[in-house]
Amino acid sequence: MNMAGTSEPDPLVVRPNRARKMLGDPSPAYFWGKILPDLRSFLRGKARWIEVQSIRDYVARHLEEDRDKRWHAGPGRPQSLAARLAGRRGKAPAPPARRRGGPRKAVPAQPQIAASTG
């Protein structure tokens, strides 16, 4: 059974456009410049083919690298909402978020026209 859940076997090799879709469709420049050199591929005539197993190995390798980095709390790491709220107890409320754009322009006062009788 393949990744799509059908009874057809997974292909051993795929074309680069299919490999991009398997990797979440990164931009073409990023795929060809950063990802493709890490994948095992070959040319058959003018057509490039990429091994599906090398795509799986690439994903597993990057998940393993990110697993160590992601879960360590350190300076500059975002805190959970509960931790942020717990830290604010007893403190002045945070100022409201600034709206986009510059400050609002003051509307000049309209001159009062006195009614003259004459």
N, C-alpha and C positions, 0 to 999 in steps of 0.2 A: 504494500500500500504506500502511496507517495504522500507528499506534504499536503496535497489538495484533498486527500481522503478518497481518491479513486483507486481502482485496482491496477492501474497502469504503473509500471516501475518508474522511479525517478530517472531522469536522463543523467548520463555520466558527464556530459559536456553541454554547455549552453553558449549562445552568442552573447556579446557584451551588453546589448540592450536588455536581454533577459536577466543577466547578472546584475545590472543596475537596479532592475525592479525587485530582484530578490533581496538586495541590500537596502531597500527603502527609497530607491530612486534619487541618489545624490546628484548634484549638478554634474554635467558631463566633464567639465574641466577638473573638478575634484576627483571624479572617478578615474579618469585617464591619467591624471598626474600623481595622485596619492594612493589610490586603492589598487589599481591594476598592476603596478609593479610588485605588490605583495601577493598576487594571485598567480597560480600556475596556469599558463596559457600556451597555445601553440597556433601556428598558421597552417591551414590546409588550403593551398592555392593562395587566394587573396583574402580568404575568410579567417578571422580570428575566433578561436574557440577557447572557453575557460572551463576548467574542471570544477564541477559542483562541489566536490570534497574540499577543494582549496578555498571556496567561499565559506563553507561551514567552519573550516579551520581558522580562517580570518576572523569570523564573528566570535568564535570561542576564545581565541587569543585576546581580542580586544575586550571582551566581557571580563576575562580574568584580570587584565590590567586595570580596568576601571573599577572592579570590585574592591580592590585594595584602596584606591584613591577616594571612592565615593563615600564610604561609610565612616571615615575618620572625621570627627568634628574638630575644627580648628578655627583660628581667627579668620574672620571674614566669611565663615560659613553661615548660611541662613538658619535661623532658629525656627522652631515650631511656633505656631500661633499661641499655644498654651505657655511656652517659655517667655514669649514676648509680653504677654498679658501679665504673667506673674512678676516680671521685672518692673512693670509700671505701677504696681499697687503702691499707693501712698505718694505718687509723684504727680506733678501737674500733667494735665492731658496734653497730648501731642498737638502741635498746631495743625490746622487743616491743610490738606495738600494744596499746593499752589496750582492755580488753573493755568492752562496753556496760554501762551501769548503774553503780551505786556499788561501793565495795569490798565484798568478801565479809565477812559477819558472822562474828565469832569464836564458836565453839561453846563454851559454858561447860563446864567440867570437871564430870563427874558425881561427886557425893560418894561416898566409899567407905563401905560399911556393914560394920562389923566384926561378925563372927559372935560372939555371946555364948553362953557355955555356963553353965548355971545350975542 
